[in-house]
Amino acid sequence: QVHLVESGGGLVQAGGSLKLSCSASGPIFRQATMGWYRQVPGKQRELVATITTRGTTNYPDTVKGRFTISGEPGKNLVYLQMNSLKPEDTAVYYCYLQLPGPSDFWGQGTQVTVSS
């Protein structure tokens, strides 16, 4: 089984920054999409950012310009740099991995809380 381990969540004031990290166990995945989703209780889980092994990134308008996703070449690592955080960014953030097939894997989530 593939396991995703997240870190970097916490409490930050509005306008501040946080950086999330995610590491996937197992072999190096040469063809994959990794990224981040977030979920608030009572709401649907939503896309935050994705990145492919080719470096192609995708962001919704809600975070574009504030969040940056990146990966470490040669390793199953993905990061999410979050700047200019807003209270509406408060959510549980989940690391995501999609392998060819497709086959999807999720981390356990890390809490991000932005105070006003």
Salt bridges, closest charged atoms under 4 A:
GLU46 OE2 - ARG38 NE 2.65
GLU72 OE2 - LYS75 NZ 3.25
ASP89 OD1 - ARG38 NH1 2.94
ASP89 OD2 - ARG66 NH1 2.78
